[in-house]
Amino acid sequence: MKNYIEETNANVRLQEGSWVIEQLLVECYIKPGISTKELARKTFLPVPVATAIKKELIKTGVLMQDRGVHCTREGIAYIENKLGYGGLNKALYKKLMANGTDWKTELADILSILTELFHMRPQVNVQIDQSKCTPETSLRRAILCLREHSLIGKQVLCVGDDDLVSVSLGFLLKRLFPNTRNQRASISVVDIDDRFLQYIRDIAEREGLAVMCHNIDLRQPLPEELHGQYDCFFTDPPYTLQGMALFISRGISALKREKGLPIFLSFAHKSPDFTLALQREFVGMGLSVREIILHFNEYEGAQMIGNRGQMIVLKTTDLTSPNVTTTFEDALYTGEVKRTLRTYQCKQCRESIRVGIQGDFFTIEELKNQGCPGCKSNTFILIDKKHIN
């Protein structure tokens, strides 16, 4: 079957990336007779650009103009078989895609199952910064993935998953595709904690969910077979600058080499200085911020962060690349960062700077915000680490 999206993208040369062509096609499939203006609004495109895409897709034979825009028979076959929408419960899909929908009511049965499963999940290990998000939060993340057009027919990765997002995604797909044989998406989990991996495996096998688990220490690079395979990823990393940079880097290495792919980063609400350092890391990795949703995540017993956290939706660009590509040797978890004195070397002038409770700078984000004392560069490499009792 021809790849109409790649063909159209080559002819129109969109700055947004090919994902927007797919979204436009799906909108025509879900709402036959949709107007060009509504297509532009749904895809966040100027009307002339949406019109140019529509005309190109009409040339390829997958769309037609007749009292609005419709998919042709060939277009329907392409969307259902190639993009994975065949067998979709369209009524439920439309309800969940509408922002005003009370999805908790629509998915009350899934939420009930998740509540029981979350109650029985393994205890968190606070030494590796695990925490318990609520069942509602986990399912809310899955809904967000759907609304970002990153679930149906996609390969989804969870970089760490003590929040059981993979399970929520699996149950959501099961509801959207009553005949699971039609379901084309798959979900993978990479985590160091085999207790959670085994719990997820057991649920997936019992419930027929399309979830695969890999026991991986993220301090080491991901195996080559996971590189360049995924359409998006979720992560709720340790709430340190180093932890965020590591988890995002590993996720980037697993993404397909395309711009416009989403990254769903759950993180604590932080101070302006920390947030500035966080955003420097995003820029350094060639990522753009699509959306920040405050108080999106709710956690059980996480008083240190006020039981709430934000969801940061990032998008890949032509410049996206991981900051960390080799073995990670820096302090990672909150407890480690507080108990170490680390020496960094400026990549530009080679000056050595100590960071930690007895250092020249208290935190790495403070150093990066102020820049190297010698040359004001803000890129550093770790050259030494000592534990402080």
MIVODREN-682785 format. One record per residue (C-alpha): residue number from 0; residue in three letters; x, y, z. Coordinates in steps of 0.2 Angstrom, whole numbers, plus 2048, in hexadecimal, padded with zeros to 3 digits. Example, Ala and Ser with C-alpha at 12.3 -4.5 7.8 and 13.67 -1.06 7.14 Angstrom:
2
<0; "Ala"; <83E; 7EA; 827>>
<1; "Ser"; <844; 7FB; 824>>
This chain:
389
<0; "Met"; <800; 800; 800>>
<1; "Lys"; <807; 811; 7FB>>
<2; "Asn"; <80C; 81D; 809>>
<3; "Tyr"; <801; 82C; 805>>
<4; "Ile"; <807; 836; 814>>
<5; "Glu"; <819; 835; 80F>>
<6; "Glu"; <815; 839; 7FD>>
<7; "Thr"; <80B; 848; 802>>
<8; "Asn"; <818; 84E; 80E>>
<9; "Ala"; <825; 84D; 801>>
<10; "Asn"; <81A; 858; 7F5>>
<11; "Val"; <814; 865; 802>>
<12; "Arg"; <824; 865; 80C>>
<13; "Leu"; <81C; 86A; 81D>>
<14; "Gln"; <826; 871; 82B>>
<15; "Glu"; <81A; 869; 837>>
<16; "Gly"; <81F; 857; 832>>
<17; "Ser"; <815; 849; 82B>>
<18; "Trp"; <80B; 846; 83A>>
<19; "Val"; <7FF; 854; 836>>
<20; "Ile"; <7FB; 84C; 825>>
<21; "Glu"; <7F6; 83C; 82F>>
<22; "Gln"; <7EB; 847; 83B>>
<23; "Leu"; <7E3; 84F; 82D>>
<24; "Leu"; <7DF; 83F; 824>>
<25; "Val"; <7D8; 838; 834>>
<26; "Glu"; <7CD; 847; 837>>
<27; "Cys"; <7C5; 844; 826>>
<28; "Tyr"; <7C2; 831; 82A>>
<29; "Ile"; <7BA; 835; 83B>>
<30; "Lys"; <7AF; 843; 835>>
<31; "Pro"; <7AB; 841; 822>>
<32; "Gly"; <7A6; 852; 81A>>
<33; "Ile"; <7B1; 85C; 826>>
<34; "Ser"; <7B5; 86E; 81F>>
<35; "Thr"; <7C6; 874; 81B>>
<36; "Lys"; <7C5; 881; 828>>
<37; "Glu"; <7C1; 874; 835>>
<38; "Leu"; <7D0; 869; 82F>>
<39; "Ala"; <7DB; 878; 831>>
<40; "Arg"; <7D5; 87B; 843>>
<41; "Lys"; <7D6; 869; 848>>
<42; "Thr"; <7E8; 868; 841>>
<43; "Phe"; <7EE; 879; 847>>
<44; "Leu"; <7F2; 87E; 835>>
<45; "Pro"; <7EF; 88E; 82B>>
<46; "Val"; <7E1; 88B; 81F>>
<47; "Pro"; <7EC; 88D; 810>>
<48; "Val"; <7F7; 87F; 816>>
<49; "Ala"; <7E9; 874; 81B>>
<50; "Thr"; <7E2; 877; 809>>
<51; "Ala"; <7F2; 872; 801>>
<52; "Ile"; <7F3; 862; 80A>>
<53; "Lys"; <7E1; 85E; 806>>
<54; "Lys"; <7E4; 861; 7F4>>
<55; "Glu"; <7F3; 856; 7F3>>
<56; "Leu"; <7EA; 848; 7FC>>
<57; "Ile"; <7DC; 84A; 7EF>>
<58; "Lys"; <7E9; 848; 7E1>>
<59; "Thr"; <7EF; 838; 7E9>>
<60; "Gly"; <7DD; 831; 7EA>>
<61; "Val"; <7DA; 82F; 7FC>>
<62; "Leu"; <7CF; 83F; 7FF>>
<63; "Met"; <7C1; 847; 7F5>>
<64; "Gln"; <7B8; 857; 7F6>>
<65; "Asp"; <7A5; 855; 7F6>>
<66; "Arg"; <79B; 860; 802>>
<67; "Gly"; <7AA; 860; 80D>>
<68; "Val"; <7B9; 855; 80D>>
<69; "His"; <7B7; 842; 80D>>
<70; "Cys"; <7C3; 833; 80C>>
<71; "Thr"; <7C1; 828; 7FD>>
<72; "Arg"; <7C0; 815; 7FE>>
<73; "Glu"; <7D3; 814; 7FB>>
<74; "Gly"; <7D5; 821; 809>>
<75; "Ile"; <7CA; 818; 815>>
<76; "Ala"; <7D4; 808; 812>>
<77; "Tyr"; <7E4; 811; 814>>
<78; "Ile"; <7DF; 818; 825>>
<79; "Glu"; <7D7; 808; 82B>>
<80; "Asn"; <7E5; 7FC; 826>>
<81; "Lys"; <7F5; 807; 825>>
<82; "Leu"; <7F1; 813; 833>>
<83; "Gly"; <7E9; 806; 83F>>
<84; "Tyr"; <7D7; 80E; 840>>
<85; "Gly"; <7CE; 7FE; 83A>>
<86; "Gly"; <7C1; 7F8; 847>>
<87; "Leu"; <7C2; 808; 851>>
<88; "Asn"; <7B3; 80C; 85C>>
<89; "Lys"; <7B0; 81D; 854>>
<90; "Ala"; <7A2; 823; 860>>
<91; "Leu"; <7AE; 820; 86F>>
<92; "Tyr"; <7BC; 828; 866>>
<93; "Lys"; <7B3; 838; 862>>
<94; "Lys"; <7AD; 83A; 874>>
<95; "Leu"; <7BE; 837; 87B>>
<96; "Met"; <7C6; 844; 86E>>
<97; "Ala"; <7BA; 851; 874>>
<98; "Asn"; <7C1; 85C; 881>>
<99; "Gly"; <7B1; 85E; 88A>>
<100; "Thr"; <7AE; 84C; 88C>>
<101; "Asp"; <7AD; 844; 89E>>
<102; "Trp"; <7B9; 836; 899>>
<103; "Lys"; <7B8; 82F; 8AB>>
<104; "Thr"; <7A5; 82B; 8A7>>
<105; "Glu"; <7A9; 824; 896>>
<106; "Leu"; <7B7; 819; 89D>>
<107; "Ala"; <7B0; 816; 8AE>>
<108; "Asp"; <7B2; 803; 8AC>>
<109; "Ile"; <7C5; 805; 8A8>>
<110; "Leu"; <7C7; 811; 8B6>>
<111; "Ser"; <7C0; 804; 8C2>>
<112; "Ile"; <7CB; 7F6; 8BC>>
<113; "Leu"; <7DA; 802; 8BD>>
<114; "Thr"; <7D6; 807; 8CF>>
<115; "Glu"; <7D7; 7F4; 8D4>>
<116; "Leu"; <7E7; 7F1; 8CA>>
<117; "Phe"; <7EF; 801; 8D1>>
<118; "His"; <7EB; 7FB; 8E3>>
<119; "Met"; <7F4; 7EB; 8E0>>
<120; "Arg"; <804; 7F2; 8D7>>
<121; "Pro"; <815; 7F0; 8E0>>
<122; "Gln"; <81A; 7FC; 8ED>>
<123; "Val"; <824; 80B; 8E6>>
<124; "Asn"; <837; 80C; 8E9>>
<125; "Val"; <83A; 81E; 8EF>>
<126; "Gln"; <84D; 81B; 8ED>>
<127; "Ile"; <84B; 81B; 8DA>>
<128; "Asp"; <83E; 82A; 8DB>>
<129; "Gln"; <82F; 81F; 8D8>>
<130; "Ser"; <81E; 826; 8DC>>
<131; "Lys"; <80C; 820; 8DA>>
<132; "Cys"; <801; 82A; 8CE>>
<133; "Thr"; <7EE; 827; 8D0>>
<134; "Pro"; <7E4; 81C; 8C3>>
<135; "Glu"; <7DC; 82C; 8BD>>
<136; "Thr"; <7EC; 834; 8B9>>
<137; "Ser"; <7F3; 824; 8B0>>
<138; "Leu"; <7E3; 823; 8A5>>
<139; "Arg"; <7E3; 836; 8A2>>
<140; "Arg"; <7F5; 834; 89B>>
<141; "Ala"; <7EE; 827; 88F>>
<142; "Ile"; <7E0; 832; 889>>
<143; "Leu"; <7ED; 840; 886>>
<144; "Cys"; <7F6; 834; 87B>>
<145; "Leu"; <7E6; 830; 871>>
<146; "Arg"; <7E2; 843; 86F>>
<147; "Glu"; <7F4; 846; 869>>
<148; "His"; <7F1; 839; 85B>>
<149; "Ser"; <7FF; 82F; 862>>
<150; "Leu"; <7F6; 81F; 867>>
<151; "Ile"; <7EC; 817; 859>>
<152; "Gly"; <7F7; 80C; 84E>>
<153; "Lys"; <807; 813; 857>>
<154; "Gln"; <816; 80C; 860>>
<155; "Val"; <816; 813; 872>>
<156; "Leu"; <824; 812; 87E>>
<157; "Cys"; <823; 815; 891>>
<158; "Val"; <835; 81A; 898>>
<159; "Gly"; <832; 813; 8AA>>
<160; "Asp"; <820; 80E; 8AE>>
<161; "Asp"; <81D; 80D; 8C1>>
<162; "Asp"; <80D; 817; 8BC>>
<163; "Leu"; <806; 809; 8B1>>
<164; "Val"; <803; 814; 8A3>>
<165; "Ser"; <806; 806; 897>>
<166; "Val"; <7F7; 7FD; 89F>>
<167; "Ser"; <7EC; 80C; 89E>>
<168; "Leu"; <7F1; 80D; 88B>>
<169; "Gly"; <7ED; 7FB; 889>>
<170; "Phe"; <7DC; 7FC; 891>>
<171; "Leu"; <7D8; 80B; 887>>
<172; "Leu"; <7DC; 803; 876>>
<173; "Lys"; <7D2; 7F4; 87B>>
<174; "Arg"; <7C3; 7FF; 87D>>
<175; "Leu"; <7C6; 808; 86D>>
<176; "Phe"; <7C8; 7F8; 863>>
<177; "Pro"; <7BB; 7EB; 869>>
<178; "Asn"; <7C2; 7DE; 85D>>
<179; "Thr"; <7D4; 7DE; 864>>
<180; "Arg"; <7DA; 7D6; 853>>
<181; "Asn"; <7D8; 7E7; 84B>>
<182; "Gln"; <7E3; 7F0; 857>>
<183; "Arg"; <7F3; 7F5; 850>>
<184; "Ala"; <7FC; 7FF; 85E>>
<185; "Ser"; <809; 7F8; 869>>
<186; "Ile"; <810; 7FE; 87A>>
<187; "Ser"; <822; 7FB; 881>>
<188; "Val"; <828; 7FE; 892>>
<189; "Val"; <83A; 800; 898>>
<190; "Asp"; <83E; 800; 8AA>>
<191; "Ile"; <84B; 7FA; 8B7>>
<192; "Asp"; <83E; 7F3; 8C4>>
<193; "Asp"; <839; 7E2; 8BF>>
<194; "Arg"; <82B; 7E2; 8CC>>
<195; "Phe"; <821; 7EE; 8C2>>
<196; "Leu"; <826; 7E6; 8B1>>
<197; "Gln"; <820; 7D5; 8B7>>
<198; "Tyr"; <810; 7DD; 8BE>>
<199; "Ile"; <80D; 7E5; 8AD>>
<200; "Arg"; <811; 7D5; 8A4>>
<201; "Asp"; <804; 7CB; 8AE>>
<202; "Ile"; <7F7; 7D8; 8AB>>
<203; "Ala"; <7FB; 7D9; 898>>
<204; "Glu"; <7FA; 7C6; 896>>
<205; "Arg"; <7EA; 7C4; 8A1>>
<206; "Glu"; <7E1; 7D3; 898>>
<207; "Gly"; <7E8; 7D1; 886>>
<208; "Leu"; <7F1; 7E2; 886>>
<209; "Ala"; <7FE; 7E5; 879>>
<210; "Val"; <80C; 7E9; 885>>
<211; "Met"; <81E; 7E4; 885>>
<212; "Cys"; <82A; 7E6; 893>>
<213; "His"; <83D; 7E8; 893>>
<214; "Asn"; <848; 7E8; 8A3>>
<215; "Ile"; <854; 7F6; 89F>>
<216; "Asp"; <85F; 801; 8AA>>
<217; "Leu"; <85E; 812; 8A2>>
<218; "Arg"; <86F; 816; 8A8>>
<219; "Gln"; <874; 80C; 899>>
<220; "Pro"; <86F; 810; 887>>
<221; "Leu"; <860; 807; 880>>
<222; "Pro"; <863; 7F7; 876>>
<223; "Glu"; <865; 7FB; 863>>
<224; "Glu"; <855; 7F1; 85F>>
<225; "Leu"; <84B; 7FF; 869>>
<226; "His"; <852; 80D; 85F>>
<227; "Gly"; <848; 817; 853>>
<228; "Gln"; <838; 80C; 856>>
<229; "Tyr"; <82B; 817; 85F>>
<230; "Asp"; <81F; 825; 85B>>
<231; "Cys"; <81E; 82C; 86C>>
<232; "Phe"; <823; 829; 87E>>
<233; "Phe"; <81E; 82C; 890>>
<234; "Thr"; <82A; 82F; 89F>>
<235; "Asp"; <828; 834; 8B1>>
<236; "Pro"; <83B; 835; 8B5>>
<237; "Pro"; <844; 839; 8C5>>
<238; "Tyr"; <840; 84C; 8C9>>
<239; "Thr"; <852; 851; 8C7>>
<240; "Leu"; <85A; 85A; 8B8>>
<241; "Gln"; <865; 84B; 8B5>>
<242; "Gly"; <857; 83E; 8B6>>
<243; "Met"; <84C; 848; 8AA>>
<244; "Ala"; <85A; 84A; 89D>>
<245; "Leu"; <85E; 837; 89E>>
<246; "Phe"; <84D; 831; 89C>>
<247; "Ile"; <848; 83D; 88E>>
<248; "Ser"; <859; 838; 885>>
<249; "Arg"; <855; 826; 886>>
<250; "Gly"; <844; 829; 880>>
<251; "Ile"; <84A; 834; 871>>
<252; "Ser"; <856; 826; 86C>>
<253; "Ala"; <847; 81A; 86A>>
<254; "Leu"; <83C; 826; 860>>
<255; "Lys"; <83B; 826; 84D>>
<256; "Arg"; <845; 833; 844>>
<257; "Glu"; <836; 83F; 841>>
<258; "Lys"; <831; 850; 846>>
<259; "Gly"; <821; 853; 84F>>
<260; "Leu"; <821; 844; 85A>>
<261; "Pro"; <81B; 846; 86C>>
<262; "Ile"; <824; 843; 87C>>
<263; "Phe"; <819; 843; 88C>>
<264; "Leu"; <823; 848; 89B>>
<265; "Ser"; <81C; 848; 8AC>>
<266; "Phe"; <826; 853; 8B8>>
<267; "Ala"; <824; 85C; 8C9>>
<268; "His"; <820; 86E; 8C9>>
<269; "Lys"; <831; 877; 8CC>>
<270; "Ser"; <838; 888; 8CF>>
<271; "Pro"; <83B; 895; 8C1>>
<272; "Asp"; <84E; 892; 8C2>>
<273; "Phe"; <84C; 87F; 8C1>>
<274; "Thr"; <83F; 881; 8B3>>
<275; "Leu"; <84B; 88C; 8A9>>
<276; "Ala"; <858; 87E; 8AB>>
<277; "Leu"; <84B; 871; 8A5>>
<278; "Gln"; <847; 87B; 896>>
<279; "Arg"; <859; 87D; 892>>
<280; "Glu"; <85A; 86A; 891>>
<281; "Phe"; <84B; 869; 886>>
<282; "Val"; <853; 876; 87A>>
<283; "Gly"; <864; 86D; 87B>>
<284; "Met"; <85B; 85D; 875>>
<285; "Gly"; <852; 866; 867>>
<286; "Leu"; <841; 864; 86F>>
<287; "Ser"; <833; 871; 86E>>
<288; "Val"; <826; 873; 87C>>
<289; "Arg"; <814; 86F; 875>>
<290; "Glu"; <80A; 871; 885>>
<291; "Ile"; <80C; 872; 898>>
<292; "Ile"; <7FD; 86C; 8A2>>
<293; "Leu"; <7FF; 871; 8B4>>
<294; "His"; <7F8; 865; 8C2>>
<295; "Phe"; <7F5; 858; 8B4>>
<296; "Asn"; <7FC; 849; 8BF>>
<297; "Glu"; <7F6; 844; 8D0>>
<298; "Tyr"; <800; 839; 8DC>>
<299; "Glu"; <7FC; 82F; 8EB>>
<300; "Gly"; <806; 834; 8FB>>
<301; "Ala"; <812; 840; 8F1>>
<302; "Gln"; <812; 84E; 8FE>>
<303; "Met"; <823; 854; 8F8>>
<304; "Ile"; <81C; 85A; 8E8>>
<305; "Gly"; <80A; 85E; 8EE>>
<306; "Asn"; <803; 84E; 8E7>>
<307; "Arg"; <803; 857; 8D6>>
<308; "Gly"; <80E; 858; 8C7>>
<309; "Gln"; <80E; 860; 8B5>>
<310; "Met"; <80D; 858; 8A4>>
<311; "Ile"; <819; 85F; 897>>
<312; "Val"; <815; 85A; 885>>
<313; "Leu"; <825; 85C; 87B>>
<314; "Lys"; <827; 85A; 868>>
<315; "Thr"; <836; 854; 85E>>
<316; "Thr"; <83E; 85F; 851>>
<317; "Asp"; <84B; 85D; 843>>
<318; "Leu"; <858; 861; 850>>
<319; "Thr"; <852; 854; 85D>>
<320; "Ser"; <860; 849; 864>>
<321; "Pro"; <863; 842; 875>>
<322; "Asn"; <86F; 84B; 882>>
<323; "Val"; <874; 83A; 889>>
<324; "Thr"; <87A; 82D; 87D>>
<325; "Thr"; <887; 823; 887>>
<326; "Thr"; <887; 81B; 899>>
<327; "Phe"; <880; 827; 8A6>>
<328; "Glu"; <88B; 82A; 8B5>>
<329; "Asp"; <884; 839; 8BD>>
<330; "Ala"; <879; 83A; 8CC>>
<331; "Leu"; <868; 835; 8C7>>
<332; "Tyr"; <85B; 834; 8D5>>
<333; "Thr"; <856; 841; 8E1>>
<334; "Gly"; <85F; 839; 8F0>>
<335; "Glu"; <86F; 836; 8E6>>
<336; "Val"; <870; 848; 8E0>>
<337; "Lys"; <86E; 84F; 8F2>>
<338; "Arg"; <87C; 843; 8F8>>
<339; "Thr"; <88A; 846; 8EB>>
<340; "Leu"; <897; 853; 8E7>>
<341; "Arg"; <899; 853; 8D4>>
<342; "Thr"; <8A6; 85B; 8C9>>
<343; "Tyr"; <8A1; 861; 8B8>>
<344; "Gln"; <8AD; 867; 8AA>>
<345; "Cys"; <8A7; 875; 89E>>
<346; "Lys"; <8A7; 86E; 88D>>
<347; "Gln"; <8AD; 87E; 886>>
<348; "Cys"; <8BB; 885; 891>>
<349; "Arg"; <8BE; 875; 89B>>
<350; "Glu"; <8BD; 87D; 8AC>>
<351; "Ser"; <8B8; 872; 8BA>>
<352; "Ile"; <8A9; 876; 8C5>>
<353; "Arg"; <8A3; 86D; 8D5>>
<354; "Val"; <890; 86B; 8D7>>
<355; "Gly"; <888; 865; 8E7>>
<356; "Ile"; <885; 86A; 8F9>>
<357; "Gln"; <898; 86E; 8FB>>
<358; "Gly"; <89B; 874; 8EA>>
<359; "Asp"; <89C; 884; 8E0>>
<360; "Phe"; <88A; 882; 8DB>>
<361; "Phe"; <87C; 879; 8E4>>
<362; "Thr"; <874; 871; 8D5>>
<363; "Ile"; <878; 86E; 8C3>>
<364; "Glu"; <869; 878; 8BE>>
<365; "Glu"; <870; 887; 8C7>>
<366; "Leu"; <881; 884; 8BE>>
<367; "Lys"; <878; 883; 8AD>>
<368; "Asn"; <86E; 892; 8B0>>
<369; "Gln"; <87D; 89D; 8B5>>
<370; "Gly"; <889; 895; 8A9>>
<371; "Cys"; <89B; 891; 8AA>>
<372; "Pro"; <8A4; 89D; 8B6>>
<373; "Gly"; <8B2; 89E; 8A9>>
<374; "Cys"; <8A9; 89F; 898>>
<375; "Lys"; <896; 89F; 89C>>
<376; "Ser"; <893; 88F; 892>>
<377; "Asn"; <885; 884; 899>>
<378; "Thr"; <88B; 873; 893>>
<379; "Phe"; <894; 868; 89E>>
<380; "Ile"; <89A; 856; 8A1>>
<381; "Leu"; <89C; 84D; 8B1>>
<382; "Ile"; <8AE; 848; 8B5>>
<383; "Asp"; <8AD; 843; 8C8>>
<384; "Lys"; <8A0; 83E; 8D5>>
<385; "Lys"; <8A2; 83C; 8E8>>
<386; "His"; <895; 836; 8F4>>
<387; "Ile"; <893; 841; 904>>
<388; "Asn"; <88E; 839; 914>>
